[in-house]
């Protein structure tokens, strides 16, 4: 029998889903849990539309009649989406927390290394400063010892000057000797003068001699008195200098001792203060680092909570919209079922009539094949019909190839994938059917050359938000607008 019934239009009106799998391949037909295939020899493609004979359609009518039982209703697919999205959101939150924990641990490790290095530097610096303070203290003690020795020598010298010297200096002895010689010379000259005058044994001469030696004694006494006075002054000066030196030594020794002992203490206190400042600075840096990490963690938790809240609110709104859409779809489905029942009855009634008409047409065509057509070059009417039909098929094929290439260019993909997208577009009114068809075909080895990412991207464009990719396992769920 001739292939004159449009396959997709006829079967979809009866509730079937039709899937074009490519040129020269079976056409898949499904309804509920049942799946059927129409062999390439059982259909004919004209102008991009598959046509079948009434006999092929009759098989589906028999199957429809023989399978009155309906499968138990399952939960709508859209109700599975919130759970999948919530699971993905939870995985995202857990991943973010794990990433932050790794980041926090890295920061802690970096800080611990920095803290250990700073502590080592502080320890080395404190060791050097302690050595310097010890060297300063040792040098001060050595200086105190030298100062004591120098002052001891000076005091010993002054102490010697404080003691009277019984030894007459040579200068005093020379002065006394010169004075005595001068007196002897004057006495000799006096004796000569007295002899010259003849008065050597006179009382006058004796008085003059006594005066000379009396003056000698007086002069000697003066010289000795001066020497003794000088000794006394020297002793007195040495005593005063000794007392002053003792006072200066005590004061200077106290000052020097204070510097030697107080300076290391002052340096040690400064070093302790510097150590405290450095430790405080490290503690402040550690507190700032940990405070910053805590602030980042709080901000991250707040963001994650906001993401969860936004997702929950969006899902509730989306679920409510899907519930309303499902109710509308259910109402439409009930109306379609009623229409399909009427169409089925009409189809069965027309089928007998079409078969009778077909038989009559076949008898007519046989008669026409034997009858030449005037002006047709000796061709029969049937031959003319076949030529016209072949031209129409070539034109339809050219149009189909043009549409295929246009779809491939628009989607940025190959011709095989573009053909799959064109066939899939017949189901775009039903996102669930699109999703199921893609999931089934992705498992088919014969369709391994199809670029499924491009298919899903194009399918997402048929809906207000990427509903198809959100329902395909393993695909990234994108936030609904």
C-alpha positions in Angstrom: 0.0 0.0 0.0 1.2 3.6 -0.7 3.0 5.6 2.1 0.5 8.5 2.3 0.0 9.1 6.0 2.2 11.6 7.9 3.8 9.5 10.7 4.5 12.1 13.3 1.3 14.1 13.0 -0.9 10.9 13.1 0.9 9.2 16.0 1.4 12.3 18.2 -2.3 13.0 17.9 -2.8 9.6 19.6 -0.3 10.4 22.5 2.7 8.7 21.0 6.2 10.3 21.1 8.1 10.0 17.8 12.0 10.3 17.6 13.8 10.7 14.3 17.2 8.9 14.6 18.7 9.8 11.2 18.5 8.9 7.6 18.4 5.2 6.9 17.7 4.4 10.6 14.6 3.1 12.4 12.1 5.7 13.7 11.5 5.2 17.4 8.0 5.5 18.8 7.2 5.4 22.5 4.2 5.8 24.7 4.5 5.3 28.5 6.8 2.4 29.2 6.4 0.9 25.7 8.8 1.6 22.8 8.5 0.5 19.1 10.5 1.0 16.0 9.5 1.5 12.4 12.0 0.1 9.9 13.4 2.3 7.1 11.6 0.1 4.6 8.3 0.9 6.2 8.4 4.7 5.8 9.2 7.2 3.1 10.6 10.8 3.6 9.1 13.5 1.4 9.7 17.2 2.0 11.3 16.5 5.4 8.2 14.5 6.6 8.1 10.8 7.1 5.0 9.1 5.5 3.8 5.5 6.2 1.1 3.3 5.0 -2.2 2.8 6.8 -1.1 -0.8 7.5 1.8 0.5 9.7 -0.5 2.8 11.5 -3.0 0.0 12.0 -0.4 -1.9 14.0 -0.2 1.0 16.5 -4.0 1.1 16.6 -4.0 -2.6 17.5 -1.4 -2.1 20.1 -3.4 0.8 21.6 -6.5 -1.5 21.7 -4.6 -4.5 23.1 -3.0 -2.5 25.9 -5.9 -0.8 27.7 -4.1 -1.0 31.1 -2.3 2.1 32.2 0.9 2.2 34.2 0.7 3.5 37.7 1.3 7.3 37.8 4.8 8.2 39.0 5.9 11.3 40.8 6.2 14.3 38.4 9.8 14.9 37.3 9.8 18.5 38.3 9.3 17.4 41.9 12.7 15.7 41.8 14.5 18.9 40.8 14.4 20.6 44.2 16.1 17.7 45.8 18.8 17.6 43.1 19.4 21.3 43.4 19.4 21.2 47.2 21.9 18.4 47.0 24.1 20.3 44.7 23.9 23.4 46.9 24.9 21.3 49.9 27.8 19.9 47.9 28.8 23.4 46.9 28.6 24.6 50.5 30.7 21.6 51.7 33.2 22.3 49.0 33.5 25.9 49.9 34.0 25.0 53.6 36.7 22.5 52.6 38.4 25.1 50.4 38.3 27.6 53.2 39.7 25.1 55.7 42.6 24.3 53.4 43.2 28.1 53.0 43.0 28.6 56.8 45.5 25.7 57.3 47.8 27.2 54.7 47.7 30.6 56.5 48.3 28.9 59.8 51.3 27.1 58.4 52.7 30.2 56.9 52.2 32.1 60.2 53.8 29.3 62.2 56.9 29.4 60.0 57.0 33.2 60.2 56.6 33.0 64.0 59.4 30.5 64.4 61.7 32.5 62.2 60.9 35.7 64.2 61.4 33.9 67.5 64.8 32.6 66.3 65.8 36.1 65.2 64.7 37.5 68.5 66.6 34.8 70.4 69.8 35.5 68.3 69.5 39.2 68.9 68.9 38.8 72.6 72.0 36.5 72.8 74.1 39.1 71.0 72.8 41.9 73.3 73.4 39.8 76.4 77.0 39.2 75.3 77.4 42.9 74.6 76.1 43.7 78.1 78.4 41.1 79.7 81.4 42.5 77.8 80.4 46.0 78.9 80.1 44.8 82.5 83.5 43.0 82.4 85.2 46.1 80.9 83.7 48.3 83.6 84.9 46.0 86.4 88.4 46.0 84.8 88.3 49.8 84.6 87.4 49.9 88.3 90.4 47.8 89.2 92.7 50.0 87.2 91.2 53.1 88.7 91.7 51.6 92.2 95.3 50.8 91.4 96.1 54.3 90.0 94.5 56.1 93.0 96.3 53.7 95.4 99.6 54.7 93.9 98.7 58.4 94.1 97.6 58.1 97.7 100.8 56.2 98.6 102.9 59.1 97.1 100.9 61.7 99.1 101.2 59.6 102.2 105.0 59.6 101.9 104.9 63.4 101.5 103.0 63.5 104.8 105.9 62.0 106.7 108.8 64.3 107.8 112.2 63.7 106.1 115.0 63.7 108.7 117.7 63.9 106.0 119.0 67.4 105.4 118.9 68.1 101.7 122.2 68.7 100.0 121.1 72.2 99.0 120.7 73.1 102.7 124.1 71.5 103.5 125.8 73.5 100.7 124.1 76.7 101.9 125.3 76.1 105.5 128.8 75.2 104.3 129.0 78.3 102.1 127.8 80.4 104.9 130.3 78.9 107.2 133.2 79.4 104.7 132.1 82.9 104.1 132.2 83.6 107.9 135.7 82.0 108.2 136.9 84.2 105.3 135.4 87.3 107.0 137.1 86.3 110.3 140.4 85.8 108.6 140.1 89.2 106.9 139.1 90.7 110.3 142.2 89.2 111.9 144.4 90.6 109.2 142.9 94.0 109.5 143.2 93.9 113.3 146.9 92.8 113.0 147.5 95.6 110.6 146.1 98.0 113.0 147.8 96.4 115.9 144.6 95.6 117.7 144.5 91.8 117.1 144.2 91.0 120.8 142.0 93.9 121.5 138.5 93.6 122.9 137.3 95.4 119.8 138.6 92.6 117.7 137.1 90.0 119.9 133.7 91.7 119.7 133.9 91.9 116.0 134.7 88.2 115.8 131.8 87.3 118.1 129.5 89.4 115.9 130.7 87.4 112.8 130.0 84.0 114.3 126.7 85.3 115.9 125.6 86.3 112.5 126.7 82.9 111.1 124.6 81.1 113.8 121.6 83.4 113.0 121.9 82.8 109.3 122.3 79.0 109.8 119.2 79.0 112.0 117.3 80.9 109.4 118.3 78.5 106.7 117.3 75.5 108.8 114.1 77.3 109.9 113.2 77.8 106.2 113.9 74.2 105.5 111.8 73.0 108.4 109.0 75.4 107.4 109.2 74.1 103.9 109.0 70.6 105.2 106.0 71.5 107.4 104.3 73.2 104.5 105.0 70.2 102.3 103.5 67.9 104.9 100.5 70.1 105.4 99.9 70.3 101.6 100.4 66.6 101.3 97.9 66.0 104.1 95.3 68.3 102.5 95.9 66.8 99.0 95.6 63.3 100.6 92.3 64.2 102.1 91.1 65.8 98.9 92.3 62.8 96.9 90.5 60.4 99.2 87.3 62.4 98.8 87.7 62.6 95.0 88.5 58.9 94.9 85.4 58.1 96.9 83.2 60.3 94.6 84.8 59.2 91.4 84.8 55.6 92.4 81.1 55.8 93.4 80.3 57.4 90.0 82.3 54.9 88.1 80.9 52.0 90.0 77.4 53.4 89.4 78.1 53.5 85.7 79.6 50.1 85.6 76.8 48.5 87.5 73.8 50.7 86.6 74.5 50.8 82.8 74.3 47.0 82.4 71.1 47.0 84.4 69.7 49.9 82.3 70.7 48.0 79.1 69.1 44.8 80.5 65.9 46.7 81.3 65.9 48.2 77.8 66.5 44.8 76.3 63.7 43.3 78.3 61.4 46.1 77.1 62.4 45.6 73.5 61.8 41.8 73.9 58.4 42.6 75.3 57.6 45.0 72.4 58.7 42.4 69.8 56.7 39.7 71.4 53.7 42.0 71.7 54.1 42.9 68.0 54.1 39.2 67.1 51.1 38.6 69.3 49.3 41.5 67.6 50.1 40.2 64.1 48.9 36.7 65.1 45.7 38.1 66.5 45.1 40.2 63.4 45.7 37.2 61.2 43.3 34.9 63.1 40.8 37.7 63.4 40.9 38.2 59.7 40.5 34.5 59.1 37.5 34.5 61.5 35.9 37.4 59.7 36.4 35.7 56.3 34.9 32.5 57.7 31.9 34.4 59.1 31.4 36.2 55.7 31.7 32.9 53.9 29.2 31.2 56.2 26.9 34.2 55.8 27.2 34.0 52.0 26.6 30.2 52.0 23.5 30.7 54.2 22.3 33.4 51.8 22.9 31.1 48.9 20.9 28.4 50.6 18.1 30.8 51.5 17.9 32.2 48.0 18.0 28.7 46.5 15.2 27.5 48.9 13.0 30.6 48.1 13.7 30.2 44.4 12.8 26.5 44.5 9.6 27.1 46.4 8.6 29.7 43.9 9.6 27.5 41.0 7.9 24.5 42.5 4.7 26.5 42.9 4.9 27.5 39.2 5.5 23.9 38.2 2.6 22.8 40.3 0.4 25.3 38.5 1.9 24.3 35.1 1.4 20.6 36.0 -2.3 21.3 36.8 -2.7 23.1 33.5 -0.9 20.3 31.7 -3.1 17.7 33.4 -6.2 19.6 32.3 -4.8 19.9 28.8 -3.9 16.2 28.9 -7.4 15.2 29.9 -8.7 17.3 27.0 -6.2 15.7 24.7 -7.2 12.2 25.8 -10.8 12.9 25.1 -9.8 14.4 21.7 -7.6 11.3 21.1 -10.4 8.9 21.8 -12.6 10.8 19.4 -9.7 10.9 16.8 -9.1 7.1 17.3 -12.8 6.3 16.7 -12.7 8.6 13.7 -9.4 7.0 12.5 -10.8 3.5 12.8 -13.9 4.6 10.9 -11.9 6.3 8.2 -9.4 3.5 7.9 -11.9 1.0 6.4 -13.0 3.7 4.0 -9.4 4.6 3.0 -8.6 1.0 2.4 -11.5 0.7 0.0 -10.5 3.9 -1.7 -6.9 2.7 -1.9 -7.9 -0.5 -3.6 -10.0 1.5 -6.1 -7.1 3.9 -6.6 -4.8 1.0 -7.3 -7.2 -0.4 -9.9 -7.4 3.0 -11.5 -3.6 3.5 -11.5 -3.2 0.1 -13.2 -5.6 1.2 -15.9 -3.9 4.5 -16.3 -0.4 2.9 -16.5 -1.6 1.2 -19.7 -3.0 4.4 -21.2 -0.7 6.9 -22.9 -1.1 10.6 -22.1 -1.6 13.0 -24.9 1.4 15.3 -25.4 3.4 13.4 -22.9 5.9 11.9 -25.3 4.3 8.5 -25.0 4.5 8.4 -21.1 1.7 7.1 -19.1 0.0 9.1 -16.4 1.6 7.0 -13.7 5.0 7.6 -15.2 4.3 11.3 -15.3 3.2 11.1 -11.6 6.4 9.3 -10.6 8.5 12.0 -12.3 6.6 14.7 -10.5 6.9 12.9 -7.3 10.7 12.5 -7.7 11.1 16.2 -8.4 9.1 17.0 -5.3 11.3 14.7 -3.3 14.5 16.3 -4.6 13.1 19.7 -3.8 12.1 18.6 -0.3 15.6 17.0 0.1 17.3 20.3 -0.9 15.1 22.3 1.5 15.9 19.8 4.3 19.6 20.0 3.6 19.4 23.8 3.6 17.5 23.8 7.0 20.1 21.3 8.3 23.1 23.5 7.3 21.4 26.6 8.7 20.8 24.9 12.0 24.4 23.6 12.2 25.8 27.1 11.5 23.5 28.7 14.1 24.4 26.2 16.8 28.0 26.1 15.8 28.1 22.3 15.4 28.3 19.5 12.9 25.5 18.3 10.6 24.9 15.1 12.6 24.2 17.0 15.8 22.2 19.6 13.8 20.0 16.8 12.4 19.4 15.5 15.9 18.5 19.0 17.2 15.9 19.3 14.3 14.3 16.0 15.1 14.3 16.8 18.9 12.6 20.1 18.3 9.4 18.2 17.6 9.2 17.5 21.3 10.1 21.0 22.6 6.6 21.6 23.9 7.3 18.9 26.5 10.6 19.5 28.5 10.3 16.2 30.3 10.0 14.3 27.0 13.0 16.2 25.7 15.0 15.3 28.7 14.0 11.6 28.5 14.8 11.4 24.8 18.3 12.9 25.4 19.0 10.6 28.3 18.0 7.6 26.3 19.9 8.6 23.2 23.1 9.4 25.2 23.3 5.7 26.1 22.9 4.7 22.5 26.3 3.7 20.9 24.9 4.5 17.5 24.7 8.2 18.5 28.2 8.5 19.9 29.1 11.1 17.3 26.4 13.5 18.5 27.7 16.6 20.5 25.4 16.3 23.5 26.7 19.6 25.0 25.5 21.5 22.0 22.2 19.5 22.0 21.6 20.5 25.7 22.6 24.1 25.0 20.1 24.4 22.2 17.4 22.6 24.1 17.8 25.1 27.0 17.0 27.9 24.7 13.5 26.6 24.2 12.5 27.4 27.8 12.6 30.5 30.0 15.5 29.0 32.0 17.9 26.0 31.5 15.4 23.4 32.5 16.9 20.6 30.3 20.5 20.9 31.6 19.2 21.0 35.2 17.5 17.7 34.7 20.4 15.9 32.9 22.5 14.0 35.4 26.1 15.2 35.6 25.3 18.6 34.1 26.0 21.8 36.0 22.9 23.3 37.6 22.5 26.9 36.7 20.6 29.4 38.8 17.1 30.2 37.4 16.6 33.8 36.4 
